Amino acid sequence: MMAAKGQIDEKVVLQVAASSGLDLDRLKSDMNAGEIDEIIKRNYDLAQALDIHGTPAFVIGGELVPGAIDIATMKQKIAAARKSG
């Protein structure tokens, strides 16, 4: 999906899924399942509550880290969070 160009719509999702060998009938069924909508809503509400407006974003300890970070920075932040308890 990360390599897909342009707008990501259902057609693109299904093309990528098919090329990855996924069961398209199962995928379509799962995409229309009510519990999936609920999970997405809960995640969206959590992102809103944490004032997260993009991806990636990380919560490390009590710190919100927006955007991509390198592995060294992530390890440093995790170590600091563990140290601070």
C-alpha positions in Angstrom: 0.0 0.0 0.0 2.9 2.3 0.7 4.1 2.0 -2.9 0.6 2.9 -4.3 0.6 6.3 -6.1 -2.2 8.8 -6.0 -5.6 8.6 -4.2 -6.1 5.4 -2.2 -9.6 4.3 -2.9 -11.4 0.9 -2.7 -10.3 -0.1 -6.2 -6.6 0.5 -5.3 -7.0 -1.4 -2.0 -8.5 -4.3 -3.7 -5.8 -4.3 -6.4 -3.1 -4.3 -3.8 -4.8 -7.0 -1.8 -5.2 -9.2 -4.9 -1.6 -8.8 -5.8 -0.7 -9.8 -2.2 -2.7 -13.0 -2.4 -5.4 -12.0 0.0 -8.9 -13.5 -0.1 -10.9 -10.7 -1.7 -14.3 -12.1 -0.7 -13.1 -12.2 3.0 -11.6 -8.8 2.7 -14.8 -7.2 1.3 -16.8 -8.9 4.1 -14.4 -7.6 6.7 -14.4 -4.1 5.3 -18.2 -4.0 5.6 -18.3 -5.4 9.1 -19.7 -3.1 11.8 -17.1 -4.0 14.3 -14.4 -2.6 12.0 -16.2 0.7 11.8 -16.3 0.8 15.6 -12.6 0.1 15.9 -11.8 2.8 13.4 -14.0 5.2 15.3 -12.4 4.4 18.6 -8.9 4.9 17.1 -10.0 8.2 15.5 -11.5 9.4 18.8 -8.3 8.5 20.6 -6.2 10.4 18.0 -8.4 13.4 18.5 -8.1 13.3 22.3 -4.3 13.1 22.0 -4.3 15.9 19.4 -2.7 13.6 16.8 -3.2 14.9 13.2 -1.0 12.6 11.1 0.9 9.4 10.9 3.2 8.2 12.1 2.8 9.3 15.7 4.1 7.7 18.8 3.2 8.0 22.4 6.4 7.1 24.4 5.9 7.4 28.1 4.0 10.6 28.5 5.4 12.2 25.4 3.7 12.5 22.0 6.2 12.2 19.2 4.7 13.2 15.9 6.3 12.2 12.7 8.9 9.6 11.7 11.9 9.2 14.0 15.0 7.1 13.5 15.6 4.0 15.6 18.3 5.7 17.7 15.9 8.4 18.7 13.2 6.0 19.5 15.5 3.9 21.7 16.7 7.1 23.5 13.1 8.2 24.1 12.1 4.7 25.3 15.1 4.6 27.7 14.2 8.0 29.0 10.6 7.0 29.6 11.6 3.9 31.4 14.1 5.8 33.6 11.5 8.4 34.5 9.1 5.6 35.6 
